[in-house]
Amino acid sequence: MAEQRSVPVKPSTRDGDDGTGLPSVTDIDTPAVIIDLDRVEANIEKLQTYLDAHGIAGRPHIKTHKLPLLAHKQVKAGAVGITVQTLGEAEVMAAAGIEDILITYNLLGEQKTRRLAALARTVPRLRVAVDNPLALDTVIAAGSMADRTIGVLVEFESGKKRQGVLEPEQALTLAKRAKKSNFVTFDGLMTYPCGPQTASFVAAARRLFTEAKIDIPVVSAGGTPEMWRAHEVEGLTEYRVGTSIYNDRHSVGVGSASFDECALHVHVTVVSLPEPDRGVIDAGSKVLTYDPLPPRYGQGHGHVLEYPEAVITSLSEEHAVVDFSACAERPRIGERLRVVPNHVCPVSNLVDEVVLHRSGVVEATVEVAARGKR
């Protein structure tokens, strides 16, 4: 399928005559979220090549980028479909022509039932994860309302202590309930994150499901930190990742990527130097994220590429305070810097648009289409 966009794209112009674009990323006003398309495409290809080599289906999580343009690039590279966290994200991606969508969240209530039914009428292959009877009943009701069949994955707990059934017997009970309906199919199991508990749960579940004569076609796990070890998990058929398309400071810390593979940078300007060792940049909590890192991976609220020893010590809405005391040199007021966020996913949800470039030349400014979509 050809790549599609659900929102207008403002292309850059080399001469800038029409004012819609800029020839260089350094001409973009700060703070700005700047994305290197060459690195994005290399990250997509690297992961897909790994998954293909191990016979694992790829289903990237678009919550990281929230851009139909990049979702189409991932599918074109070989992903079987995409993962979303909310109905709103699914609606945006469906409108952009994505035809295989997994929603990894319990959906409850009449309003979500109606929205899911509408989505089922437009998406050829739709799946929803559930971990309780009420969430399953919502999917069944939506399928009935739409007169369509919706796939169901039963989510199980494997270390995150978030959603997910705790015992294989609970998964089997939900699978049996799903198989009694004409409007859903039991398609398998899913979990997040991926680790030793994943394989042990799946092995126990397979024994129970075999006795009940129920197949488990899909076993889906996810998480960027463990993605290069996905092939070590016995029984895994599908892998979901979000952060890997951009990577971030946490990715570097856990060893799943390098700073050279970080495709998203927040461009900022030093707007004040009240003291020799204390600077202020123009990107606070409305652009960067409060998400912390384990101390062994680094301090502060992001990694400043030009001053690696600097520490972003605090954020307010429009200010970030930076400690430059450990740096051999100090910046000047007006100097432009690049920050690699600790956690890149929230950053996409904090801005209306992002700038795409190749080798520093702006290609387009695009709206973050699924931003804030619930």
N, C-alpha and C positions, 0 to 999 in steps of 0.2 A: 504494500500500500504506500502511496506517496505520502510524504510528510505533510501534515496539515497544521494550521494554527487557528485557534479559536478567538484570538484577539489580534488587533492591528499591530503590525510591526513597523517601527520607524527606522528605516535604513539610514546609515550614515552617508554623508556626502563628502567627497574628498575636498571640494572647494568650500563647503559650508554655506553656499549662497542661500539656500532655503531655510536655514536655521534648524533643520530637523535632526541633524547629527553632527558628530565631531570626528575628525580624522584620527585622533590619538586618545588613548585612555587618559593621558596626562592632561588633556583639555577638559575632561569631565569634572564638573564641580563636585566638591566633597561635602559631606560624606557620601560615598557611592559604593554599591555592591557591583564588583567587576568580575566577569567570568571568562576564563580562557577556554575557548571552544576546542582548541587543539588538545588541551589536557583533558577536557571532558570526554572527547571522542576516544582518546587513548585509554582513559579509565574504563569506559564502557567496553572497549575491545578486549582489554586485558582480563577483565572479569568473565566476559562471555567465553573467551578462549579457554580459560581455566575450567569453567563449568562444562563446556562442550567436551573437553578432554576427559572428564570424569562421568559423563552421561547424566548430568544433573540439569534439570530445567531451571532457567533463570526467570525470576519474576520480580523485577526491581520495584522498590517502594518510592513512589513519586512525592511523598511528603517532604522529601529533602529539597527538590527543585520546584515542584508545583507548576511546571511548564509543559504544556502539550508538545511543544517543539522538541524538547528533550525526551519526553516519553516516546514519541515516534522514533527518535534516533535509537533508543534502547530496543524497541520492538524490531526495528529494521536490522539491528545487529544480531538478533537471534532470540531475544526474550520471548517466552510463550505468551506473555501478557504483563499486566502491571498490578501492583498492590497499592491500595489507598487506605487511609485511616478513617475517612468520613464519607458520608453520602454526598456532601457538597463537592469533595474532591472527585468522587466518581462521576457526578453529573457534569463537571467541567471536562473531564477526560472523555466521557462518552460523547459530548457535544463536539469534541475535536476529532472523533472518529476512531478512538481506541475501542477494540472489539472484544477484549478479554480482560475482565476486571475482577479482582478479589478485594473485598472489604474486610479488613481484619479488626472488626469491632462489633460488640453486641449491639444490635438495633432493637429498640423497644418503643412501643406506643403507636397510636393510630397515624400520627403525622408521618412518622418514618415508614410505616407500612405503605402508605400511599405513595410516598416518594420512591421507595424501593420498587413498588409495582410499576411506576412510570419508567424507572430505569430499566427494569427487566424487559419492557417492551422495545427498548432501543438498543440494548447491548446483547449481541449474539451469545456471549458466554459470560455469565455473571455468577460469582460465588460469594458467600458470606460466611465468616467464622462465627461460631456460637459456642457458649460453654454452659448454657442453662436452658431449661424447657421453655421459658417465656421468650427468650431470644429466638429459639427455633420456631416457636409458634408465630412470631412476627414474620419470619421468612416464609413460612407456609402460607400465611394469610396474604402476603404480598404476591406470591406465586399464583394463588387462587384468584386474586383481584385482577392480575394481569393476564391470566390464562397462559402462563408460561412456567417452565421448570427452572428453578434456581438451585445451583449447587451449594452444598453445605460442607464445611470443614469443621470438625470439632477441635477446639483449641484446648491444649493441655499445658499445665505448668511445668517449667523446666529451669527454674532458677530466678526468674524476674519477680515472682510473687505479685503478679498483676492479674490479668484475666487468665482463665484456664482451669479445667477440671484437674483434680489432684490424683485421681485413681483411674486406671484403665477401665474398671467396671463402670464408672460414670460416663466415660466416652462411649462404651458399648450401649448403655441405656439410651443415650441421645441418638446414636446411629440407628438403633432399632426403631425409635420413634420417628426418625426421618424417613425410614424405608416404608413406613405405613402410609405416607402421604403421596399423592399423585403430583404434587407441585414442588417437591424438592427431591434432590438426589443426594445420597451420602457419598461424598467424593473423597473423604480421607481425613487426615489429622494434620494439625499445624501447631507450631509453638514458637516462642521467642523468649530467650535467645537460643543459641544452639550450643550444646555441650554434652558432657557425659550423661546427664540426666535424660537427654533427648533419646539417646539410643536405648537406654534401659527401659524407658516408658514404652517406646515403640515395640521393643521385643516382647514385653509383657502383653501389650495390646494385641499384637499379632496372634499370640497364642489364644487369647480369648475370642477374638474375632473369627479365627479359623474354626474354633469349636462351634461358633454360632453361624458358620457358613456365610460370613459377610466379608467381602473383599475390602482392602484399604488401598485404593489406586494411587492416592497422593499422600506423601508425608512431606510437609512443607515446614522448613525452619528458616531462621533469618538472623541478621546481625552482621554489620561490617567488621567488627573486631575479630570474629572467628571465620571469616569467609574463606580464607585460604586453607582452612582445615575442614571444610564442609565434606570433603570426600572421605574423611575418617569416621563419619557418623554412619553407622550401619543402618541401612534401610531408607536413607534420605533420598527423595526423588526430586525435590524442588527447593530452591534457595531464594530468599528475599533479602535484598539489601537496599538501603537508601543512601546513606552517607557516602558510599564509595564513588559515586559519580563526581563529587566535588572533593571529598576527603577534608579533614580538618586537623586541628592540633591534637585532638584525642586519637585520631587515626594514626598520626605519627607516633604518639606516645605508646600505643599498644603494638606498634610495628606492622600495621596493615598497609601503611603507605609512607611516603617520604614527603618532605615539604615541596619537592619538585613535582609531586603529583597532586598537590593542592590546587584546585582549579578556581576556587572562589577566594577573592581577596576583598576586604573592605578598605577602600582608599580613604585616607583621612589627611587632615592638615593640622600641623602644630599651630595652635592659635594663641598660646600663652606660655611664657616661661617665668613664672613668679619667682622661682629660685633656680640656681644653676642645675640642680639635680631633679627638679620637679617641673614637668611640662603638662600641658593640657591639650588634648586633641578633640576634634569636633565630631566625635561619634560616641554617644553614650548608650544608655540602655535601649534607646529606640532603634539602634542599628546593630550593636553588639549584643551578646547574650550574657546573662548572669551565670549560666551553667559553669560550675567549677570543674577542675580536673584533680585527680589524685596528685598530691604534691610531687610524686616521683616523675610525673609527666610535665610539670611546669607550674609556675605561679601566675596569678593574675587572670585577667579576662581576655586574653588573646596573645598571640605571638607577633611581635613587630619584626618584620623581615629585615629592615635596614638596621635595626638595633636589637640583635637577638637577646642580649642580656637585660634589656629593659623589662619592667614589670608594670602592666596596667593594673594599678592598685585599687581603683574604685570607679564606679559608674554612677552618674546621675542621668537625667533624661537626655541632655544634649552635650554633656561633658564626660570625658574620661581622663582621669589623672594618671600620669605615667611617671614612674620612678626610673631615672636614667643614671642613678648613682653607680651602678656596676658596669656602665658602658665606658669604653676607652675614649669616645668622643660624644659630644652633645649636639642635638639638632638645633637648628635656628628657627625662629618664628617664621611661619609661612612655608616651612619645609613639608613636602608631601611624603606620607608613609603608607605602607601596606600592612594590614593586619590579617593574620590567619585566625579565624574564630576558634574558640575552644570546641564549640559544637555548632556545626554549620546549619543544621535543620531549622532552628528557630530564626536564624537570620533571614531566610527566605520569606518567613511569615511576618517580618517586621518592615518590609519595604514594598512599595507599590510596583517598582520596576527594577530590572537589572540590565546591565550593559554587557553585551557579548562582544568579544574581540578575538582576533588572531594576531599573534606577534605584536601586540600593542595597538593594532589598527582596529578601530571600532567597526563592527559589522552591523549591529542593530541594538536598539533599546526595546526591550519587550516587557509587557505587563506580566506580573506574577499572577497568572490567571486563577489559580486555586488558592490564593492567599485568603485566609480567614473563612474559608468555605466549610461550614459545619454539616 
